[in-house]
């Protein structure tokens, strides 16, 4: 049996937390099947279309959120550090990709 999308994300270590030094702000991302998505696992939010349309149908999650949750449980998340000066540029690049 083949791997599902969540398992592929986990096996390829596509779950990331971007930490901005000094302020310790965190931005969670998952590289999905072609795009990088912004997530907030504490708010159960993902920027993918599947999350949006799934919520309209009553679903609570998407495979990106499921992957982040599992990676957090297993302490298997890529940590990327940035300076606080890079925060606004990073946010702009995430929004531009939406």
Secondary structure, DSSP 8 states (H G I E B T S, - for coil): ----HHHHHHHTT-EEEEEETTTTEEEEEEE-SSSEEEEETTTTEE-SHHHHHHHHTT----HHHHHHHHHHHTT--EEEEE-GGGHHHHHHHHHHT-
